[in-house]
Amino acid sequence: MFSDFRLHLIVYYLGVCFRAADHQWGGDQFATAGAQVDIWDHNRSEPVRSFEWGKDTVISLRFNPGEPNILATSGSDRSITLYDLRLSTPVRKLIMKTKTNALCWNPMEPMNFTAANEDCNSYSYDARKLKESKNVHKGHVSAVMDIDYSPTGREFVTGSYDRTIRIFPYNGGHSREIYHTKRMQRVFCVKFTCDATYVVSGSDDTNLRLWKANASEQLGVIVPRERKKHEYNEALKKKHQHFPKIKSIHRHRHLPKAVYNAVNLRRTISDAAMKKENRRRAHSAPGSIQRQSLRRSRIIKEVE
């Protein structure tokens, strides 16, 4: 019965530590990251190509879902680098003020990707224009450790060192949902399921947790009468979303005490820095101090 069964095993060995790996979309190659970026073929035990730009460690790697030959990496030298497998050298590098822990491409808009940064924010970029970010996603009070897009491309989930998980709209600056428990510790990895219904998280307390992408969504079999009721409720919320009371109820999320205090502290620090900058500009020569947006201020330079 089992006479035709074969077990095919290829051991890939390079002698260095692998920090990240990702497979090509619709292709027969995959990439690993560590001291350098190596491109592998399924049928070979040695890399078919290697890329290196500097001597720092590459900590995250993702292939582009729309163009299989494009991949992006983030390194310990605070860089975000774009590679093209059809070229012999890396294409572009973006140097930021703080390290990027992870990044992910938008599956519905493959030219855009979002980077999870050490400065508590996530930054969305257009790969064709890296001089400034398209959007800054705020909310976390500690380093963002991992990020993953929903298959719909309309939102993404982030896991942070502040022991919370947040779901952001792809074009919104603040999260629409925040998840936390008393026992959950620092979150190091998050993933959307393929049907965009659940979010899986892995934390420092050695547990995996499964969350609903929409906390109030009714799962399971829904009869037509229930479906109409849910659609009617959603239409009412959308119609009256600009009323102050309804907006307050819709936006309110309970936060752990430590996160709540950290949010207030960060807001105080931010307001003080803004006041200091405004006073310095008011007492300086006109035009000597230029105002710089957060989308540009976190970028040091772009290298080609």
DAJO-V824589 format. One line per field, one symbol per residue. phi: phi as a letter, one per 30 degrees, with the letter a starting at -180 (. if undefined). psi: psi as a letter, one per 20 degrees, with the letter a starting at -180 (. if undefined). A space follows every 50 residues. Layout:
phi = ???
psi = ???
//
This chain:
phi = .cdcdbccbcccbbibdccaaacddibcbbbbbadacccccecbcbddab bbbiccdccbabdddcbddcbbbbbdcicbbcbbddccbedbbcccdbdc dabadddcbddcbbcccddiccbcbcddbcdaddaccckdcbedcaaadd edicabcbcbddibbbccddccdbdcbbcabdcdceccabbdddcicbbc bbbdcibcbccddcdcddcjdcdedddddddddddddddcdcdedddddd ddbdcdedddddddddddddddddddddddddccdeidccdbdddcddcd accc
psi = hkhjpqoppppopijrpphqqqqqojakqrqqqdhrpppqqhjqjqqiqq qpnajrppiqppqphhoiipqqqqrikkqpppqoiiriqqgqppprhrqp hrrpqohimiiqqpporikirqppqpiinjhqqhqporgqjrpphrqqqq hijirrqqprijkrpqpqqhjqiqqiqpqqrhipbppiqqqqrhjkhrpp qprijkqpqpqphohjpprappqhhgghgghgghhghhhkiipgghgggh ipppqqgggghhghghhggghghgggghhhhhjrqpihoppprhhhhipg rpp.
//
